Amino acid sequence: MFDLNDIVEMKKPHACGTNRWKIIRMGADIKIQCTGCQHIVLMSRRDFTKKMKKVLEKAPKDEKD
């Protein structure tokens, strides 16, 4: 589904106009960073799975460590 360092698209765009987010932390909570303005958002895994639309880019294998 999604993994660390993947680029995802959310259902609603960010206020800066970009709709590309990088997953920077995973656990019970998911931390994502806007690729446009570098704003960081922390949300529960449940909220994240509801608000995520699709995975745009999978992270390269060497970045997952």
Residue, then its C-alpha position, 0 to 999 in steps of 0.5 A: m500500500f504505502d511505505l516510508n519515503d513514498i510520495v503520495e497524493m491526498k484527496k485535498p491539495h495543500a494550501c500552497g497548491t501542491n498535492r504531493w506529500k512525502i511520508i517521513r515517519m511511520g508508526a501509529d502516526i504518519k508524518i508527511q511533508c509537503t513537497g512544495c513548501q516543506h510543511i510537516v503534518l502529523m496524523s493518525r494512521r487511520d486518518f491518513t488512510k482515509k485522506m490518502k488518494k493514491v501513491l504517486e511514487k514508490a521509494p527506491k529500495d535503498e531509501k527504505d533503511 
